[in-house]
């Protein structure tokens, strides 16, 4: 296959939006992280819910990970 016959690769994310996307993802991730810590400190072992803990920590982790990923671009 010749190079001229290939289609040019375009990024799925517009490069002009990457800085904004980075800041938004990191900011939201930094809001979920203290929420998780406050939830752990203020709840007793009888009122804790493992599913809520996993959901909050997973959201914080994913948002922070994608924020750092876009920061490295």
C-alpha positions, -999 to +999 in steps of 0.1 A: +000+000+000+014+034-010+016+062+014-005+085-008-033+060-008-035+061+030-058+085+048-043+110+072-047+103+109-068+129+128-069+130+166-103+122+182-097+152+206-092+186+191-058+198+202-072+232+211-094+217+238-067+196+255-057+223+281-093+229+291-100+192+292-070+187+314-080+214+339-117+202+340-108+165+346-082+173+372-105+197+390-133+172+392-110+144+402-096+167+430-132+172+442-139+135+444-107+127+462-114+148+494-150+135+493-137+100+496-114+109+525-141+128+543-164+098+538-138+075+553-131+097+583-167+106+592-184+072+588-182+044+613-175+008+604-213+001+607-224+028+583-198+023+556-209+010+523-182-008+502-200+000+469-201+037+477-165+037+486-155+019+454-176+042+433-162+074+447-126+061+446-130+048+411-144+081+398-116+101+415-090+077+401-103+077+366-108+115+364-073+122+378-057+096+355-073+110+324-064+145+335-028+136+340-028+118+306-040+149+288-016+170+309+013+149+295+002+156+259 
